[in-house]
């Protein structure tokens, strides 16, 4: 039966493209980020034919999440990959702190966790993705297509039967038993499928940039706030990755004031970096992240399932986005392996994935929203004196409670494990 392309506003054209070939697989995964790469590896290990489509020609992009939480390290350990991953150049974050006017407040001493990995592994995401896809490449049923930009869904009688994508050599059609959308916060598949999202309004945006790191400087995260700004410094080995947090929609005013004003604001917040702010000579060195947060009302339709940021865009608060995306991938693999092998994926299977993952996502997004309103928004208000919420002070002081934030950041609402 000839395939039908469902016209949609997100499609680049309503005309039939010139298709070079029609490929076949069992699982078509769109998006080579953490969720897509890990899902591809898990399905390939089970003998399921998998094709992973990544729109870029490589994984090297700046200012992506680099945090691998203990929950993910334990999952990699279950795969026998954790020690090999740690052979890559990385750093370890052994506690999470909140910058306050009186100095850093330790909220999550990860070293108290009962795990082989009592820290957050700081590893460039590009290195992590290459590691995972190289491991998946050991299985003959795995295929990785780089530079493959999905433009259309292939529809038959209301069921997604695959995708059509453009690559440097032209158009291709990839037919699949099940198509996964793991293509991030700007998900192409979300738009093509017309799936509706519930949105929140974070009060902040983030400017990302890098400053030189001097030999012997500490490895932990550093942070300060004042004068309506917040600055967080993340150790990236040879450099500091800086997150300059600003009020939502205030970038235009900041840009108009010019780079000298930005350099001065950085030096006032962290005088120890005053001798390095001249490194910022062009706005092209600075990347604006418009912070968003949402989740789809329904993560699936017949033949299609979205996971990770494609299903729920996470705020950067807590750095848990990668953690939750990979946990989505693990739950999807656990639930869908047998239906994929049988070639009989039902809506109830897709619904089970959302049901298992939706409440953890909703809970963490609610806590992120609370933190953004009670902490970040107050810290970014130059007319208010910031005070640490009493609850956070209690959590950091009371022995029976002080491990709760660390465990929540490390594992989420509840741990996810691979099925044997």
C-alpha positions as CSV (number, residue, x, y, z in Angstrom):
1,X,0.0,0.0,0.0
2,X,1.4,3.4,-0.9
3,X,2.3,5.6,2.0
4,X,0.4,8.8,2.8
5,X,2.0,11.9,4.1
6,X,-0.2,13.8,6.5
7,X,-0.1,17.5,5.6
8,X,0.8,19.7,8.7
9,X,1.9,23.2,9.3
10,X,5.3,21.9,10.5
11,X,6.0,20.2,7.1
12,X,8.3,22.0,4.7
13,X,6.1,21.2,1.8
14,X,2.8,19.6,0.8
15,X,4.3,18.1,-2.4
16,X,5.7,14.6,-2.6
17,X,9.5,14.7,-2.3
18,X,11.7,12.6,-4.6
19,X,12.5,9.6,-2.3
20,X,15.8,7.9,-3.0
21,X,15.0,4.7,-1.1
22,X,12.6,3.2,1.4
23,X,14.3,1.7,4.5
24,X,12.8,-0.6,7.1
25,X,13.5,-1.0,10.8
26,X,11.6,-1.9,14.0
27,X,12.4,1.1,16.1
28,X,13.0,4.5,14.4
29,X,14.4,7.0,17.0
30,X,14.5,10.6,16.0
31,X,17.0,12.6,18.0
32,X,20.5,11.6,19.1
33,X,20.5,13.2,22.5
34,X,20.8,11.4,25.8
35,X,17.3,9.9,25.6
36,X,17.5,8.8,22.0
37,X,21.1,7.4,22.3
38,X,20.4,5.4,25.5
39,X,17.1,4.0,24.2
40,X,18.9,2.9,20.9
41,X,21.5,1.1,22.9
42,X,19.0,-0.6,25.2
43,X,16.9,-1.8,22.3
44,X,19.9,-2.9,20.2
45,X,21.1,-5.0,23.1
46,X,17.8,-6.8,23.0
47,X,18.2,-7.7,19.3
48,X,15.7,-5.2,18.1
49,X,16.5,-3.5,14.8
50,X,17.1,0.2,15.6
51,X,17.8,3.3,13.4
52,X,18.8,6.4,15.2
53,X,18.4,9.7,13.2
54,X,20.4,12.7,14.3
55,X,19.9,16.0,12.4
56,X,23.4,17.3,13.0
57,X,26.6,16.0,11.4
58,X,28.3,15.5,14.8
59,X,27.5,15.7,18.5
60,X,29.7,18.8,19.2
61,X,27.5,21.6,20.4
62,X,28.2,24.2,23.1
63,X,26.4,24.6,26.3
64,X,24.5,21.4,26.5
65,X,23.8,19.6,29.8
66,X,26.9,17.8,31.1
67,X,25.6,16.4,34.4
68,X,25.3,12.6,34.8
69,X,23.5,11.9,38.1
70,X,24.1,8.8,40.3
71,X,20.8,7.3,39.0
72,X,22.3,7.3,35.5
73,X,25.6,6.0,36.7
74,X,23.9,3.1,38.4
75,X,22.0,2.3,35.1
76,X,25.3,2.3,33.2
77,X,26.7,0.1,35.9
78,X,23.9,-2.4,35.3
79,X,25.0,-2.4,31.6
80,X,28.6,-2.9,32.6
81,X,29.6,0.5,31.2
82,X,30.1,2.7,34.2
83,X,33.8,2.1,34.8
84,X,34.6,2.5,31.1
85,X,32.7,5.8,31.0
86,X,34.7,7.1,34.0
87,X,37.9,6.5,32.0
88,X,36.9,9.5,30.0
89,X,38.2,12.9,31.2
90,X,35.6,14.1,33.7
91,X,35.2,15.9,37.0
92,X,33.0,15.0,40.0
93,X,30.6,17.3,41.9
94,X,30.4,16.0,45.4
95,X,27.8,18.4,46.8
96,X,25.2,20.9,45.5
97,X,25.2,24.3,47.1
98,X,22.9,27.4,46.9
99,X,24.7,30.7,46.7
100,X,23.5,33.1,49.4
101,X,24.6,36.6,50.5
102,X,26.2,34.9,53.6
103,X,28.0,32.3,51.5
104,X,27.2,28.9,50.0
105,X,24.5,26.8,51.7
106,X,25.1,23.1,51.2
107,X,21.8,21.5,50.2
108,X,22.9,18.1,48.9
109,X,26.1,16.4,50.2
110,X,26.2,13.6,47.7
111,X,29.0,11.8,49.5
112,X,26.4,10.7,52.1
113,X,24.5,8.7,49.5
114,X,24.8,4.9,49.7
115,X,26.0,4.2,46.2
116,X,29.2,3.5,44.3
117,X,28.8,6.9,42.7
118,X,28.2,9.5,45.4
119,X,28.7,12.4,43.1
120,X,27.4,14.0,39.9
121,X,29.7,13.2,37.0
122,X,30.5,16.3,34.9
123,X,31.3,15.0,31.4
124,X,30.9,16.9,28.1
125,X,27.6,15.7,26.6
126,X,29.3,15.1,23.2
127,X,31.7,12.6,24.8
128,X,28.8,10.9,26.5
129,X,26.8,10.6,23.3
130,X,29.8,9.3,21.3
131,X,30.4,6.7,24.1
132,X,26.8,5.5,24.1
133,X,26.5,5.3,20.3
134,X,29.8,3.6,19.9
135,X,28.6,1.0,22.3
136,X,25.4,0.6,20.4
137,X,27.4,0.3,17.2
138,X,28.8,-3.1,18.5
139,X,25.4,-4.6,17.6
140,X,24.7,-5.4,14.0
141,X,21.0,-4.4,14.3
142,X,21.9,-0.8,15.1
143,X,22.2,2.0,12.5
144,X,23.2,5.6,13.1
145,X,22.3,8.2,10.5
146,X,24.0,11.6,11.0
147,X,22.8,14.7,9.2
148,X,19.3,13.2,8.9
149,X,16.7,15.9,9.4
150,X,13.1,14.5,9.7
151,X,10.6,16.6,7.7
152,X,7.5,14.5,7.5
153,X,5.6,11.7,9.2
154,X,4.6,8.7,7.1
155,X,0.9,8.0,7.9
156,X,-1.4,5.1,7.1
157,X,-5.0,5.2,8.2
158,X,-4.2,7.4,11.2
159,X,-1.1,5.4,12.3
160,X,2.5,6.7,12.2
161,X,4.4,4.2,10.1
162,X,7.8,6.0,10.0
163,X,9.3,9.3,8.8
164,X,10.7,10.9,5.8
165,X,14.0,12.7,6.3
166,X,16.6,14.7,4.3
167,X,20.3,13.9,4.4
168,X,23.2,15.3,2.3
169,X,22.4,12.8,-0.4
170,X,18.7,13.5,-0.7
171,X,15.3,12.3,0.7
172,X,14.8,8.9,2.4
173,X,11.8,7.2,3.8
174,X,12.3,5.1,7.0
175,X,9.4,2.8,7.9
176,X,9.1,1.4,11.4
177,X,6.9,-0.6,13.7
178,X,7.2,2.3,16.2
179,X,8.7,5.8,15.9
180,X,10.2,7.5,18.9
181,X,10.6,11.3,19.2
182,X,13.6,12.1,21.3
183,X,14.5,15.3,19.5
184,X,14.7,17.7,22.4
185,X,13.0,20.9,23.5
186,X,12.5,22.1,19.9
187,X,11.1,18.7,18.9
188,X,10.2,18.5,15.2
189,X,8.1,15.4,15.8
190,X,6.0,17.2,18.4
191,X,5.1,19.8,15.9
192,X,4.5,17.4,13.0
193,X,2.2,15.3,15.2
194,X,0.4,18.4,16.5
195,X,0.6,17.3,20.2
196,X,-0.6,19.9,22.7
197,X,1.5,21.0,25.7
198,X,0.8,22.4,29.2
199,X,3.2,25.3,29.7
200,X,4.5,27.1,32.7
201,X,6.3,30.5,32.8
202,X,9.7,30.4,34.4
203,X,10.8,33.9,35.6
204,X,14.3,33.7,34.2
205,X,16.6,33.3,31.2
206,X,20.2,32.3,31.2
207,X,23.3,33.6,29.4
208,X,25.9,30.9,28.9
209,X,29.6,31.7,28.3
210,X,33.1,30.5,29.2
211,X,35.9,32.0,31.2
212,X,39.4,30.7,31.6
213,X,40.0,28.4,34.6
214,X,43.3,28.8,36.5
215,X,45.4,25.9,37.7
216,X,44.5,24.9,41.2
217,X,41.1,26.5,41.4
218,X,38.5,24.4,43.2
219,X,36.3,21.9,41.3
220,X,33.0,22.6,43.0
221,X,30.2,24.8,41.6
222,X,30.6,28.4,42.6
223,X,27.7,30.8,42.7
224,X,26.7,34.3,43.8
225,X,23.8,36.7,43.4
226,X,23.1,40.3,43.9
227,X,22.0,43.5,42.1
228,X,19.3,41.6,40.4
229,X,21.5,38.9,38.8
230,X,22.8,35.4,39.6
231,X,26.0,33.9,38.5
232,X,26.9,30.2,38.6
233,X,30.2,28.8,37.6
234,X,30.5,25.2,36.5
235,X,33.9,23.4,36.3
236,X,34.6,22.3,32.7
237,X,38.2,21.2,33.3
238,X,40.2,23.9,31.3
239,X,37.4,26.5,31.6
240,X,34.6,27.7,33.8
241,X,31.2,27.5,32.1
242,X,29.2,30.5,33.4
243,X,25.5,30.7,33.8
244,X,24.5,34.4,34.2
245,X,20.8,34.3,35.3
246,X,18.6,37.2,34.4
247,X,15.0,38.1,34.6
248,X,12.8,36.8,31.9
249,X,12.8,39.0,28.7
250,X,15.5,41.4,30.1
251,X,18.1,40.3,27.6
252,X,17.3,43.2,25.2
253,X,18.0,45.8,27.9
254,X,21.2,44.0,29.0
255,X,22.4,43.8,25.4
256,X,21.7,47.5,24.8
257,X,23.8,48.4,27.8
258,X,26.8,46.7,26.1
259,X,29.5,44.2,27.0
260,X,31.4,46.5,29.3
261,X,28.3,46.7,31.6
262,X,28.0,42.9,31.5
263,X,31.7,42.5,32.4
264,X,31.3,44.9,35.2
265,X,28.3,43.0,36.6
266,X,30.2,39.8,36.5
267,X,33.2,41.3,38.3
268,X,31.0,42.8,41.0
269,X,29.3,39.5,41.7
270,X,32.6,37.5,41.6
271,X,35.6,39.8,42.2
272,X,37.9,36.8,41.8
273,X,37.0,36.7,38.1
274,X,37.5,40.4,37.5
275,X,40.9,39.7,35.8
276,X,39.2,37.4,33.3
277,X,36.1,39.2,32.2
278,X,38.0,40.9,29.4
279,X,37.9,37.5,27.7
280,X,34.4,38.4,26.6
281,X,34.9,40.5,23.6
282,X,31.9,39.7,21.4
283,X,28.3,38.8,22.0
284,X,28.9,35.8,19.8
285,X,30.7,34.3,22.7
286,X,27.5,34.4,24.7
287,X,24.5,32.0,24.2
288,X,21.0,33.0,25.4
289,X,18.9,30.2,26.8
290,X,15.3,31.2,27.0
291,X,14.2,29.0,29.9
292,X,11.0,27.1,29.2
293,X,9.1,24.4,31.0
294,X,6.2,22.3,29.7
295,X,4.8,18.8,29.3
296,X,2.6,17.2,26.7
297,X,-0.9,16.3,27.7
298,X,-0.4,13.0,25.7
299,X,3.0,11.7,24.8
300,X,1.9,9.3,22.1
301,X,-0.4,8.6,19.2
302,X,-0.7,5.3,17.2
303,X,2.8,4.4,16.1
304,X,4.5,7.3,17.9
305,X,5.9,7.9,21.3
306,X,7.8,11.0,22.6
307,X,10.2,10.9,25.5
308,X,12.7,13.3,27.2
309,X,12.5,17.0,26.4
310,X,10.3,16.2,23.4
311,X,7.6,15.1,25.8
312,X,8.5,17.5,28.7
313,X,10.8,20.5,28.5
314,X,12.6,20.8,31.8
315,X,13.9,23.9,33.5
316,X,17.7,23.9,34.1
317,X,17.0,24.2,37.9
318,X,18.7,21.2,39.6
319,X,20.3,20.1,36.3
320,X,18.0,17.0,36.2
321,X,17.0,17.2,32.5
322,X,19.4,14.5,31.3
323,X,18.5,12.3,34.3
324,X,14.8,12.3,33.5
325,X,15.3,11.9,29.8
326,X,17.4,8.8,30.3
327,X,15.0,7.4,32.8
328,X,12.2,7.8,30.2
329,X,14.4,5.8,27.8
330,X,14.8,3.0,30.3
331,X,11.1,2.8,31.1
332,X,10.3,2.8,27.4
333,X,12.8,0.0,26.8
334,X,11.5,-2.0,29.7
335,X,7.8,-1.8,28.6
336,X,8.2,-1.9,24.9
337,X,10.9,-4.5,24.2
338,X,8.5,-7.5,24.1
339,X,5.8,-5.7,22.0
340,X,8.4,-4.5,19.6
341,X,9.8,-8.1,19.2
342,X,6.3,-9.3,18.6
343,X,5.6,-6.5,16.1
344,X,2.4,-5.7,18.1
345,X,2.7,-2.3,19.9
346,X,-0.6,-1.3,21.2
347,X,-1.7,2.1,22.5
348,X,-1.9,0.6,26.0
349,X,1.8,0.0,25.9
350,X,2.5,3.6,25.0
351,X,0.1,4.8,27.6
352,X,1.9,2.7,30.2
353,X,5.2,4.5,29.5
354,X,3.5,7.9,30.0
355,X,1.7,6.7,33.1
356,X,5.0,5.4,34.6
357,X,6.9,8.6,33.9
358,X,4.3,11.4,34.0
359,X,4.0,11.8,37.8
360,X,7.8,11.9,38.4
361,X,8.0,14.6,35.7
362,X,5.0,16.6,37.2
363,X,6.5,16.4,40.7
364,X,9.9,17.7,39.7
365,X,8.5,20.4,37.5
366,X,6.3,21.6,40.4
367,X,9.4,21.7,42.7
368,X,11.4,23.5,40.0
369,X,8.6,26.0,39.6
370,X,8.4,26.5,43.4
371,X,12.2,27.1,43.5
372,X,12.0,29.5,40.6
373,X,9.3,31.6,42.3
374,X,10.6,31.5,45.9
375,X,14.4,31.6,45.3
376,X,15.3,32.6,41.8
377,X,12.7,35.3,41.2
378,X,13.5,36.9,44.6
379,X,17.2,36.7,44.0
380,X,16.8,38.5,40.7
381,X,14.7,41.3,42.2
382,X,17.0,44.2,42.9
383,X,14.5,45.9,45.1
384,X,14.2,43.0,47.6
385,X,16.7,41.7,50.2
386,X,17.1,38.0,49.5
387,X,16.5,35.6,52.3
388,X,17.0,31.8,52.2
389,X,13.6,30.1,52.6
390,X,13.3,28.7,56.1
391,X,12.5,25.2,54.8
392,X,15.9,25.0,53.0
393,X,17.7,26.1,56.2
394,X,15.8,23.4,58.2
395,X,16.7,20.7,55.6
396,X,20.4,21.7,55.7
397,X,20.5,21.7,59.6
398,X,18.4,18.7,60.7
399,X,20.4,15.4,60.4
400,X,17.4,13.2,59.6
401,X,16.3,15.6,56.8
402,X,19.6,16.8,55.3
403,X,20.0,13.8,53.0
404,X,16.6,14.2,51.3
405,X,17.6,16.9,48.8
406,X,20.7,15.0,47.7
407,X,18.7,11.8,47.3
408,X,16.0,13.6,45.3
409,X,18.6,15.3,43.0
410,X,20.5,12.0,42.6
411,X,17.6,9.7,41.8
412,X,14.4,11.7,41.2
413,X,11.1,10.8,42.6
414,X,11.9,7.0,42.5
415,X,14.7,5.1,41.0
416,X,14.4,3.4,37.6
417,X,16.3,0.1,36.8
418,X,16.7,-2.1,33.8
419,X,14.5,-5.2,33.7
420,X,16.7,-8.4,33.7
